[in-house]
């Protein structure tokens, strides 16, 4: 199951579990659409993989399978 991290690890923008603007790579690195497209051109700065739209977890399932509360923030050169 995806962690559904709660923030963009570049700009720290909140990304709720049902956010349509969240982007992930295969390692679940998580970014907002703005950072993914404008700062990283759709390529994950951590692993070099492609960033794609994160699936939206249906609201009805969030009580049973909530998103992760752990915020991840990394200092990428493009985020400074």
PDB file of N, CA, C and O in Angstrom:
ATOM      1  N   UNK A   1       0.840  -1.170   0.000  1.00  0.00           N
ATOM      2  CA  UNK A   1       0.000   0.000   0.000  1.00  0.00           C
ATOM      3  C   UNK A   1       0.891   1.241   0.000  1.00  0.00           C
ATOM      4  O   UNK A   1       1.899   1.282   0.706  1.00  0.00           O
ATOM      5  N   UNK A   2       0.527   2.244  -0.781  1.00  0.00           N
ATOM      6  CA  UNK A   2       1.293   3.491  -0.829  1.00  0.00           C
ATOM      7  C   UNK A   2       1.236   4.214   0.507  1.00  0.00           C
ATOM      8  O   UNK A   2       0.218   4.189   1.198  1.00  0.00           O
ATOM      9  N   UNK A   3       2.346   4.862   0.863  1.00  0.00           N
ATOM     10  CA  UNK A   3       2.397   5.628   2.101  1.00  0.00           C
ATOM     11  C   UNK A   3       1.527   6.876   2.051  1.00  0.00           C
ATOM     12  O   UNK A   3       0.987   7.289   3.078  1.00  0.00           O
ATOM     13  N   UNK A   4       1.383   7.469   0.902  1.00  0.00           N
ATOM     14  CA  UNK A   4       0.679   8.743   0.752  1.00  0.00           C
ATOM     15  C   UNK A   4       1.252   9.779   1.704  1.00  0.00           C
ATOM     16  O   UNK A   4       0.583  10.234   2.632  1.00  0.00           O
ATOM     17  N   UNK A   5       2.489  10.138   1.459  1.00  0.00           N
ATOM     18  CA  UNK A   5       3.178  11.129   2.296  1.00  0.00           C
ATOM     19  C   UNK A   5       2.421  12.460   2.260  1.00  0.00           C
ATOM     20  O   UNK A   5       1.824  12.812   1.242  1.00  0.00           O
ATOM     21  N   UNK A   6       2.450  13.195   3.375  1.00  0.00           N
ATOM     22  CA  UNK A   6       1.577  14.366   3.521  1.00  0.00           C
ATOM     23  C   UNK A   6       2.113  15.681   2.970  1.00  0.00           C
ATOM     24  O   UNK A   6       1.470  16.718   3.131  1.00  0.00           O
ATOM     25  N   UNK A   7       3.285  15.658   2.319  1.00  0.00           N
ATOM     26  CA  UNK A   7       3.840  16.930   1.855  1.00  0.00           C
ATOM     27  C   UNK A   7       4.774  16.742   0.661  1.00  0.00           C
ATOM     28  O   UNK A   7       5.249  15.642   0.379  1.00  0.00           O
ATOM     29  N   UNK A   8       5.016  17.852  -0.024  1.00  0.00           N
ATOM     30  CA  UNK A   8       6.013  17.883  -1.091  1.00  0.00           C
ATOM     31  C   UNK A   8       7.373  17.932  -0.420  1.00  0.00           C
ATOM     32  O   UNK A   8       7.603  18.780   0.443  1.00  0.00           O
ATOM     33  N   UNK A   9       8.265  17.053  -0.793  1.00  0.00           N
ATOM     34  CA  UNK A   9       9.563  17.035  -0.119  1.00  0.00           C
ATOM     35  C   UNK A   9      10.494  18.137  -0.615  1.00  0.00           C
ATOM     36  O   UNK A   9      11.629  18.232  -0.146  1.00  0.00           O
ATOM     37  N   UNK A  10      10.049  18.964  -1.541  1.00  0.00           N
ATOM     38  CA  UNK A  10      10.833  20.104  -1.996  1.00  0.00           C
ATOM     39  C   UNK A  10      10.342  21.402  -1.336  1.00  0.00           C
ATOM     40  O   UNK A  10      11.114  22.073  -0.650  1.00  0.00           O
ATOM     41  N   UNK A  11       9.068  21.759  -1.538  1.00  0.00           N
ATOM     42  CA  UNK A  11       8.552  23.032  -1.031  1.00  0.00           C
ATOM     43  C   UNK A  11       7.738  22.884   0.255  1.00  0.00           C
ATOM     44  O   UNK A  11       7.318  23.885   0.836  1.00  0.00           O
ATOM     45  N   UNK A  12       7.513  21.651   0.704  1.00  0.00           N
ATOM     46  CA  UNK A  12       6.768  21.341   1.936  1.00  0.00           C
ATOM     47  C   UNK A  12       5.282  21.674   1.851  1.00  0.00           C
ATOM     48  O   UNK A  12       4.622  21.793   2.882  1.00  0.00           O
ATOM     49  N   UNK A  13       4.753  21.823   0.658  1.00  0.00           N
ATOM     50  CA  UNK A  13       3.311  22.053   0.476  1.00  0.00           C
ATOM     51  C   UNK A  13       2.541  20.840   0.981  1.00  0.00           C
ATOM     52  O   UNK A  13       2.944  19.701   0.743  1.00  0.00           O
ATOM     53  N   UNK A  14       1.442  21.081   1.675  1.00  0.00           N
ATOM     54  CA  UNK A  14       0.605  19.988   2.163  1.00  0.00           C
ATOM     55  C   UNK A  14      -0.025  19.245   0.995  1.00  0.00           C
ATOM     56  O   UNK A  14      -0.512  19.863   0.048  1.00  0.00           O
ATOM     57  N   UNK A  15      -0.013  17.917   1.064  1.00  0.00           N
ATOM     58  CA  UNK A  15      -0.628  17.057   0.055  1.00  0.00           C
ATOM     59  C   UNK A  15      -1.484  16.026   0.778  1.00  0.00           C
ATOM     60  O   UNK A  15      -0.991  14.971   1.179  1.00  0.00           O
ATOM     61  N   UNK A  16      -2.745  16.329   0.939  1.00  0.00           N
ATOM     62  CA  UNK A  16      -3.649  15.413   1.633  1.00  0.00           C
ATOM     63  C   UNK A  16      -3.772  14.117   0.832  1.00  0.00           C
ATOM     64  O   UNK A  16      -3.511  14.113  -0.371  1.00  0.00           O
ATOM     65  N   UNK A  17      -4.168  13.012   1.482  1.00  0.00           N
ATOM     66  CA  UNK A  17      -4.211  11.719   0.795  1.00  0.00           C
ATOM     67  C   UNK A  17      -5.058  11.684  -0.476  1.00  0.00           C
ATOM     68  O   UNK A  17      -4.800  10.878  -1.369  1.00  0.00           O
ATOM     69  N   UNK A  18      -6.064  12.550  -0.562  1.00  0.00           N
ATOM     70  CA  UNK A  18      -6.881  12.553  -1.773  1.00  0.00           C
ATOM     71  C   UNK A  18      -6.546  13.741  -2.682  1.00  0.00           C
ATOM     72  O   UNK A  18      -7.364  14.145  -3.509  1.00  0.00           O
ATOM     73  N   UNK A  19      -5.326  14.305  -2.523  1.00  0.00           N
ATOM     74  CA  UNK A  19      -4.894  15.432  -3.352  1.00  0.00           C
ATOM     75  C   UNK A  19      -4.659  14.980  -4.792  1.00  0.00           C
ATOM     76  O   UNK A  19      -3.955  14.001  -5.043  1.00  0.00           O
ATOM     77  N   UNK A  20      -5.249  15.697  -5.715  1.00  0.00           N
ATOM     78  CA  UNK A  20      -5.086  15.358  -7.128  1.00  0.00           C
ATOM     79  C   UNK A  20      -3.749  15.861  -7.675  1.00  0.00           C
ATOM     80  O   UNK A  20      -3.320  15.404  -8.734  1.00  0.00           O
ATOM     81  N   UNK A  21      -3.080  16.787  -6.986  1.00  0.00           N
ATOM     82  CA  UNK A  21      -1.855  17.370  -7.495  1.00  0.00           C
ATOM     83  C   UNK A  21      -0.582  16.748  -6.975  1.00  0.00           C
ATOM     84  O   UNK A  21       0.486  17.343  -7.120  1.00  0.00           O
ATOM     85  N   UNK A  22      -0.651  15.584  -6.380  1.00  0.00           N
ATOM     86  CA  UNK A  22       0.547  14.925  -5.849  1.00  0.00           C
ATOM     87  C   UNK A  22       1.189  14.051  -6.923  1.00  0.00           C
ATOM     88  O   UNK A  22       0.497  13.397  -7.704  1.00  0.00           O
ATOM     89  N   UNK A  23       2.522  14.049  -6.952  1.00  0.00           N
ATOM     90  CA  UNK A  23       3.279  13.252  -7.918  1.00  0.00           C
ATOM     91  C   UNK A  23       4.241  12.349  -7.152  1.00  0.00           C
ATOM     92  O   UNK A  23       4.783  12.755  -6.124  1.00  0.00           O
ATOM     93  N   UNK A  24       4.459  11.123  -7.644  1.00  0.00           N
ATOM     94  CA  UNK A  24       5.370  10.176  -6.990  1.00  0.00           C
ATOM     95  C   UNK A  24       6.235   9.465  -8.021  1.00  0.00           C
ATOM     96  O   UNK A  24       5.929   9.446  -9.213  1.00  0.00           O
ATOM     97  N   UNK A  25       7.334   8.877  -7.526  1.00  0.00           N
ATOM     98  CA  UNK A  25       8.153   7.987  -8.349  1.00  0.00           C
ATOM     99  C   UNK A  25       7.941   6.565  -7.814  1.00  0.00           C
ATOM    100  O   UNK A  25       7.121   6.357  -6.919  1.00  0.00           O
ATOM    101  N   UNK A  26       8.662   5.603  -8.349  1.00  0.00           N
ATOM    102  CA  UNK A  26       8.468   4.222  -7.908  1.00  0.00           C
ATOM    103  C   UNK A  26       8.941   3.968  -6.484  1.00  0.00           C
ATOM    104  O   UNK A  26       8.585   2.949  -5.893  1.00  0.00           O
ATOM    105  N   UNK A  27       9.742   4.881  -5.917  1.00  0.00           N
ATOM    106  CA  UNK A  27      10.177   4.751  -4.528  1.00  0.00           C
ATOM    107  C   UNK A  27       9.322   5.590  -3.588  1.00  0.00           C
ATOM    108  O   UNK A  27       9.651   5.739  -2.411  1.00  0.00           O
ATOM    109  N   UNK A  28       8.233   6.135  -4.099  1.00  0.00           N
ATOM    110  CA  UNK A  28       7.265   6.948  -3.356  1.00  0.00           C
ATOM    111  C   UNK A  28       7.807   8.301  -2.924  1.00  0.00           C
ATOM    112  O   UNK A  28       7.252   8.922  -2.018  1.00  0.00           O
ATOM    113  N   UNK A  29       8.879   8.771  -3.551  1.00  0.00           N
ATOM    114  CA  UNK A  29       9.295  10.151  -3.334  1.00  0.00           C
ATOM    115  C   UNK A  29       8.105  10.990  -3.777  1.00  0.00           C
ATOM    116  O   UNK A  29       7.509  10.715  -4.818  1.00  0.00           O
ATOM    117  N   UNK A  30       7.757  12.001  -3.009  1.00  0.00           N
ATOM    118  CA  UNK A  30       6.502  12.717  -3.232  1.00  0.00           C
ATOM    119  C   UNK A  30       6.740  14.205  -3.426  1.00  0.00           C
ATOM    120  O   UNK A  30       7.458  14.838  -2.653  1.00  0.00           O
ATOM    121  N   UNK A  31       6.131  14.752  -4.463  1.00  0.00           N
ATOM    122  CA  UNK A  31       6.262  16.162  -4.802  1.00  0.00           C
ATOM    123  C   UNK A  31       4.917  16.708  -5.241  1.00  0.00           C
ATOM    124  O   UNK A  31       4.056  15.961  -5.707  1.00  0.00           O
ATOM    125  N   UNK A  32       4.738  18.022  -5.090  1.00  0.00           N
ATOM    126  CA  UNK A  32       3.547  18.651  -5.652  1.00  0.00           C
ATOM    127  C   UNK A  32       3.759  18.737  -7.165  1.00  0.00           C
ATOM    128  O   UNK A  32       4.890  18.659  -7.642  1.00  0.00           O
ATOM    129  N   UNK A  33       2.694  18.895  -7.896  1.00  0.00           N
ATOM    130  CA  UNK A  33       2.774  18.947  -9.362  1.00  0.00           C
ATOM    131  C   UNK A  33       3.663  20.117  -9.817  1.00  0.00           C
ATOM    132  O   UNK A  33       4.425  19.983 -10.775  1.00  0.00           O
ATOM    133  N   UNK A  34       3.561  21.248  -9.135  1.00  0.00           N
ATOM    134  CA  UNK A  34       4.346  22.417  -9.527  1.00  0.00           C
ATOM    135  C   UNK A  34       5.849  22.126  -9.455  1.00  0.00           C
ATOM    136  O   UNK A  34       6.573  22.386 -10.415  1.00  0.00           O
ATOM    137  N   UNK A  35       6.315  21.595  -8.338  1.00  0.00           N
ATOM    138  CA  UNK A  35       7.750  21.267  -8.210  1.00  0.00           C
ATOM    139  C   UNK A  35       8.150  20.169  -9.191  1.00  0.00           C
ATOM    140  O   UNK A  35       9.200  20.257  -9.828  1.00  0.00           O
ATOM    141  N   UNK A  36       7.322  19.142  -9.314  1.00  0.00           N
ATOM    142  CA  UNK A  36       7.640  18.025 -10.210  1.00  0.00           C
ATOM    143  C   UNK A  36       7.830  18.500 -11.640  1.00  0.00           C
ATOM    144  O   UNK A  36       8.737  18.043 -12.336  1.00  0.00           O
ATOM    145  N   UNK A  37       6.970  19.420 -12.081  1.00  0.00           N
ATOM    146  CA  UNK A  37       7.037  19.861 -13.470  1.00  0.00           C
ATOM    147  C   UNK A  37       8.012  21.008 -13.696  1.00  0.00           C
ATOM    148  O   UNK A  37       8.775  20.979 -14.662  1.00  0.00           O
ATOM    149  N   UNK A  38       8.005  22.022 -12.823  1.00  0.00           N
ATOM    150  CA  UNK A  38       8.826  23.209 -13.088  1.00  0.00           C
ATOM    151  C   UNK A  38      10.258  23.088 -12.576  1.00  0.00           C
ATOM    152  O   UNK A  38      11.178  23.618 -13.198  1.00  0.00           O
ATOM    153  N   UNK A  39      10.458  22.409 -11.467  1.00  0.00           N
ATOM    154  CA  UNK A  39      11.808  22.294 -10.911  1.00  0.00           C
ATOM    155  C   UNK A  39      12.548  21.052 -11.388  1.00  0.00           C
ATOM    156  O   UNK A  39      13.768  21.073 -11.551  1.00  0.00           O
ATOM    157  N   UNK A  40      11.795  19.954 -11.615  1.00  0.00           N
ATOM    158  CA  UNK A  40      12.449  18.683 -11.921  1.00  0.00           C
ATOM    159  C   UNK A  40      12.104  18.113 -13.296  1.00  0.00           C
ATOM    160  O   UNK A  40      12.581  17.036 -13.652  1.00  0.00           O
ATOM    161  N   UNK A  41      11.288  18.815 -14.067  1.00  0.00           N
ATOM    162  CA  UNK A  41      10.925  18.377 -15.423  1.00  0.00           C
ATOM    163  C   UNK A  41      10.428  16.932 -15.456  1.00  0.00           C
ATOM    164  O   UNK A  41      10.706  16.197 -16.404  1.00  0.00           O
ATOM    165  N   UNK A  42       9.686  16.527 -14.412  1.00  0.00           N
ATOM    166  CA  UNK A  42       9.089  15.201 -14.379  1.00  0.00           C
ATOM    167  C   UNK A  42      10.031  14.068 -14.015  1.00  0.00           C
ATOM    168  O   UNK A  42       9.666  12.898 -14.136  1.00  0.00           O
ATOM    169  N   UNK A  43      11.252  14.401 -13.565  1.00  0.00           N
ATOM    170  CA  UNK A  43      12.236  13.378 -13.200  1.00  0.00           C
ATOM    171  C   UNK A  43      12.551  13.498 -11.708  1.00  0.00           C
ATOM    172  O   UNK A  43      12.865  14.585 -11.224  1.00  0.00           O
ATOM    173  N   UNK A  44      12.468  12.398 -10.991  1.00  0.00           N
ATOM    174  CA  UNK A  44      12.729  12.400  -9.555  1.00  0.00           C
ATOM    175  C   UNK A  44      14.194  12.772  -9.290  1.00  0.00           C
ATOM    176  O   UNK A  44      15.096  12.137  -9.835  1.00  0.00           O
ATOM    177  N   UNK A  45      14.437  13.792  -8.461  1.00  0.00           N
ATOM    178  CA  UNK A  45      15.814  14.185  -8.176  1.00  0.00           C
ATOM    179  C   UNK A  45      16.550  13.197  -7.275  1.00  0.00           C
ATOM    180  O   UNK A  45      17.771  13.273  -7.142  1.00  0.00           O
ATOM    181  N   UNK A  46      15.823  12.276  -6.658  1.00  0.00           N
ATOM    182  CA  UNK A  46      16.447  11.293  -5.769  1.00  0.00           C
ATOM    183  C   UNK A  46      16.933  10.058  -6.514  1.00  0.00           C
ATOM    184  O   UNK A  46      18.046   9.586  -6.281  1.00  0.00           O
ATOM    185  N   UNK A  47      16.104   9.535  -7.408  1.00  0.00           N
ATOM    186  CA  UNK A  47      16.451   8.270  -8.061  1.00  0.00           C
ATOM    187  C   UNK A  47      16.568   8.357  -9.576  1.00  0.00           C
ATOM    188  O   UNK A  47      17.070   7.432 -10.214  1.00  0.00           O
ATOM    189  N   UNK A  48      16.107   9.463 -10.157  1.00  0.00           N
ATOM    190  CA  UNK A  48      16.172   9.603 -11.609  1.00  0.00           C
ATOM    191  C   UNK A  48      14.998   8.990 -12.342  1.00  0.00           C
ATOM    192  O   UNK A  48      14.943   9.032 -13.571  1.00  0.00           O
ATOM    193  N   UNK A  49      14.055   8.419 -11.602  1.00  0.00           N
ATOM    194  CA  UNK A  49      12.868   7.827 -12.214  1.00  0.00           C
ATOM    195  C   UNK A  49      11.836   8.885 -12.578  1.00  0.00           C
ATOM    196  O   UNK A  49      11.957  10.046 -12.189  1.00  0.00           O
ATOM    197  N   UNK A  50      10.837   8.476 -13.317  1.00  0.00           N
ATOM    198  CA  UNK A  50       9.785   9.394 -13.728  1.00  0.00           C
ATOM    199  C   UNK A  50       8.811   9.691 -12.592  1.00  0.00           C
ATOM    200  O   UNK A  50       8.505   8.823 -11.775  1.00  0.00           O
ATOM    201  N   UNK A  51       8.334  10.925 -12.555  1.00  0.00           N
ATOM    202  CA  UNK A  51       7.312  11.317 -11.591  1.00  0.00           C
ATOM    203  C   UNK A  51       5.962  11.270 -12.290  1.00  0.00           C
ATOM    204  O   UNK A  51       5.778  11.857 -13.356  1.00  0.00           O
ATOM    205  N   UNK A  52       5.023  10.564 -11.673  1.00  0.00           N
ATOM    206  CA  UNK A  52       3.685  10.406 -12.235  1.00  0.00           C
ATOM    207  C   UNK A  52       2.655  10.803 -11.191  1.00  0.00           C
ATOM    208  O   UNK A  52       2.972  10.922 -10.008  1.00  0.00           O
ATOM    209  N   UNK A  53       1.434  11.005 -11.629  1.00  0.00           N
ATOM    210  CA  UNK A  53       0.358  11.377 -10.710  1.00  0.00           C
ATOM    211  C   UNK A  53       0.168  10.275  -9.666  1.00  0.00           C
ATOM    212  O   UNK A  53       0.061   9.095  -9.999  1.00  0.00           O
ATOM    213  N   UNK A  54       0.130  10.689  -8.395  1.00  0.00           N
ATOM    214  CA  UNK A  54      -0.103   9.729  -7.313  1.00  0.00           C
ATOM    215  C   UNK A  54      -1.577   9.345  -7.315  1.00  0.00           C
ATOM    216  O   UNK A  54      -2.436  10.221  -7.419  1.00  0.00           O
ATOM    217  N   UNK A  55      -1.890   8.064  -7.204  1.00  0.00           N
ATOM    218  CA  UNK A  55      -3.289   7.659  -7.146  1.00  0.00           C
ATOM    219  C   UNK A  55      -3.990   8.306  -5.945  1.00  0.00           C
ATOM    220  O   UNK A  55      -3.381   8.516  -4.896  1.00  0.00           O
ATOM    221  N   UNK A  56      -5.252   8.609  -6.114  1.00  0.00           N
ATOM    222  CA  UNK A  56      -6.044   9.202  -5.042  1.00  0.00           C
ATOM    223  C   UNK A  56      -6.716   8.076  -4.266  1.00  0.00           C
ATOM    224  O   UNK A  56      -7.399   7.233  -4.848  1.00  0.00           O
ATOM    225  N   UNK A  57      -6.520   8.066  -2.957  1.00  0.00           N
ATOM    226  CA  UNK A  57      -7.179   7.065  -2.122  1.00  0.00           C
ATOM    227  C   UNK A  57      -8.610   7.543  -1.870  1.00  0.00           C
ATOM    228  O   UNK A  57      -8.806   8.668  -1.410  1.00  0.00           O
ATOM    229  N   UNK A  58      -9.607   6.716  -2.162  1.00  0.00           N
ATOM    230  CA  UNK A  58     -10.995   7.123  -1.941  1.00  0.00           C
ATOM    231  C   UNK A  58     -11.234   7.534  -0.487  1.00  0.00           C
ATOM    232  O   UNK A  58     -10.763   6.876   0.441  1.00  0.00           O
ATOM    233  N   UNK A  59     -11.959   8.613  -0.307  1.00  0.00           N
ATOM    234  CA  UNK A  59     -12.235   9.155   1.018  1.00  0.00           C
ATOM    235  C   UNK A  59     -12.824   8.098   1.951  1.00  0.00           C
ATOM    236  O   UNK A  59     -12.502   8.073   3.139  1.00  0.00           O
ATOM    237  N   UNK A  60     -13.673   7.237   1.430  1.00  0.00           N
ATOM    238  CA  UNK A  60     -14.311   6.210   2.259  1.00  0.00           C
ATOM    239  C   UNK A  60     -13.298   5.231   2.847  1.00  0.00           C
ATOM    240  O   UNK A  60     -13.590   4.588   3.855  1.00  0.00           O
ATOM    241  N   UNK A  61     -12.123   5.102   2.249  1.00  0.00           N
ATOM    242  CA  UNK A  61     -11.114   4.157   2.731  1.00  0.00           C
ATOM    243  C   UNK A  61     -10.064   4.801   3.638  1.00  0.00           C
ATOM    244  O   UNK A  61      -9.244   4.098   4.229  1.00  0.00           O
ATOM    245  N   UNK A  62     -10.081   6.127   3.753  1.00  0.00           N
ATOM    246  CA  UNK A  62      -9.060   6.803   4.543  1.00  0.00           C
ATOM    247  C   UNK A  62      -9.129   6.486   6.031  1.00  0.00           C
ATOM    248  O   UNK A  62      -8.092   6.504   6.695  1.00  0.00           O
ATOM    249  N   UNK A  63     -10.297   6.200   6.578  1.00  0.00           N
ATOM    250  CA  UNK A  63     -10.403   5.857   8.006  1.00  0.00           C
ATOM    251  C   UNK A  63      -9.687   4.534   8.286  1.00  0.00           C
ATOM    252  O   UNK A  63      -9.036   4.382   9.319  1.00  0.00           O
ATOM    253  N   UNK A  64      -9.810   3.598   7.376  1.00  0.00           N
ATOM    254  CA  UNK A  64      -9.193   2.284   7.540  1.00  0.00           C
ATOM    255  C   UNK A  64      -7.727   2.276   7.107  1.00  0.00           C
ATOM    256  O   UNK A  64      -6.911   1.547   7.671  1.00  0.00           O
ATOM    257  N   UNK A  65      -7.402   3.088   6.106  1.00  0.00           N
ATOM    258  CA  UNK A  65      -6.040   3.128   5.562  1.00  0.00           C
ATOM    259  C   UNK A  65      -5.632   4.587   5.346  1.00  0.00           C
ATOM    260  O   UNK A  65      -5.615   5.066   4.213  1.00  0.00           O
ATOM    261  N   UNK A  66      -5.301   5.295   6.439  1.00  0.00           N
ATOM    262  CA  UNK A  66      -4.956   6.718   6.314  1.00  0.00           C
ATOM    263  C   UNK A  66      -3.592   6.910   5.656  1.00  0.00           C
ATOM    264  O   UNK A  66      -2.801   5.973   5.545  1.00  0.00           O
ATOM    265  N   UNK A  67      -3.339   8.121   5.230  1.00  0.00           N
ATOM    266  CA  UNK A  67      -2.027   8.461   4.685  1.00  0.00           C
ATOM    267  C   UNK A  67      -0.998   8.513   5.802  1.00  0.00           C
ATOM    268  O   UNK A  67      -1.347   8.520   6.982  1.00  0.00           O
ATOM    269  N   UNK A  68       0.251   8.549   5.428  1.00  0.00           N
ATOM    270  CA  UNK A  68       1.345   8.618   6.398  1.00  0.00           C
ATOM    271  C   UNK A  68       1.389   9.993   7.062  1.00  0.00           C
ATOM    272  O   UNK A  68       1.185  11.002   6.387  1.00  0.00           O
ATOM    273  N   UNK A  69       1.652  10.056   8.368  1.00  0.00           N
ATOM    274  CA  UNK A  69       1.811  11.354   9.032  1.00  0.00           C
ATOM    275  C   UNK A  69       3.250  11.881   8.939  1.00  0.00           C
ATOM    276  O   UNK A  69       3.511  13.030   9.297  1.00  0.00           O
ATOM    277  N   UNK A  70       4.179  11.051   8.464  1.00  0.00           N
ATOM    278  CA  UNK A  70       5.600  11.412   8.432  1.00  0.00           C
ATOM    279  C   UNK A  70       5.910  12.368   7.286  1.00  0.00           C
ATOM    280  O   UNK A  70       5.748  12.020   6.116  1.00  0.00           O
ATOM    281  N   UNK A  71       6.350  13.557   7.624  1.00  0.00           N
ATOM    282  CA  UNK A  71       6.729  14.554   6.623  1.00  0.00           C
ATOM    283  C   UNK A  71       8.181  14.312   6.218  1.00  0.00           C
ATOM    284  O   UNK A  71       9.048  14.109   7.069  1.00  0.00           O
ATOM    285  N   UNK A  72       8.434  14.338   4.923  1.00  0.00           N
ATOM    286  CA  UNK A  72       9.778  14.168   4.381  1.00  0.00           C
ATOM    287  C   UNK A  72      10.136  15.469   3.665  1.00  0.00           C
ATOM    288  O   UNK A  72       9.390  15.945   2.809  1.00  0.00           O
ATOM    289  N   UNK A  73      11.279  16.034   4.026  1.00  0.00           N
ATOM    290  CA  UNK A  73      11.738  17.264   3.395  1.00  0.00           C
ATOM    291  C   UNK A  73      13.229  17.114   3.112  1.00  0.00           C
ATOM    292  O   UNK A  73      14.015  16.867   4.026  1.00  0.00           O
ATOM    293  N   UNK A  74      13.616  17.263   1.851  1.00  0.00           N
ATOM    294  CA  UNK A  74      15.018  17.094   1.472  1.00  0.00           C
ATOM    295  C   UNK A  74      15.517  18.362   0.806  1.00  0.00           C
ATOM    296  O   UNK A  74      14.741  19.088   0.184  1.00  0.00           O
ATOM    297  N   UNK A  75      16.773  18.623   0.929  1.00  0.00           N
ATOM    298  CA  UNK A  75      17.350  19.832   0.332  1.00  0.00           C
ATOM    299  C   UNK A  75      17.921  19.508  -1.058  1.00  0.00           C
ATOM    300  O   UNK A  75      19.095  19.164  -1.194  1.00  0.00           O
ATOM    301  N   UNK A  76      17.084  19.621  -2.065  1.00  0.00           N
ATOM    302  CA  UNK A  76      17.523  19.439  -3.437  1.00  0.00           C
ATOM    303  C   UNK A  76      18.022  20.786  -3.946  1.00  0.00           C
ATOM    304  O   UNK A  76      17.503  21.826  -3.541  1.00  0.00           O
ATOM    305  N   UNK A  77      18.988  20.785  -4.799  1.00  0.00           N
ATOM    306  CA  UNK A  77      19.555  22.021  -5.337  1.00  0.00           C
ATOM    307  C   UNK A  77      18.466  22.899  -5.950  1.00  0.00           C
ATOM    308  O   UNK A  77      18.501  24.120  -5.792  1.00  0.00           O
ATOM    309  N   UNK A  78      17.512  22.304  -6.641  1.00  0.00           N
ATOM    310  CA  UNK A  78      16.450  23.077  -7.291  1.00  0.00           C
ATOM    311  C   UNK A  78      15.461  23.679  -6.315  1.00  0.00           C
ATOM    312  O   UNK A  78      14.676  24.548  -6.694  1.00  0.00           O
ATOM    313  N   UNK A  79      15.480  23.239  -5.069  1.00  0.00           N
ATOM    314  CA  UNK A  79      14.526  23.729  -4.066  1.00  0.00           C
ATOM    315  C   UNK A  79      15.065  24.928  -3.288  1.00  0.00           C
ATOM    316  O   UNK A  79      14.318  25.577  -2.556  1.00  0.00           O
ATOM    317  N   UNK A  80      16.311  25.215  -3.435  1.00  0.00           N
ATOM    318  CA  UNK A  80      16.925  26.286  -2.639  1.00  0.00           C
ATOM    319  C   UNK A  80      16.529  27.649  -3.164  1.00  0.00           C
ATOM    320  O   UNK A  80      16.952  28.667  -2.617  1.00  0.00           O
TER     321      UNK A  80
END
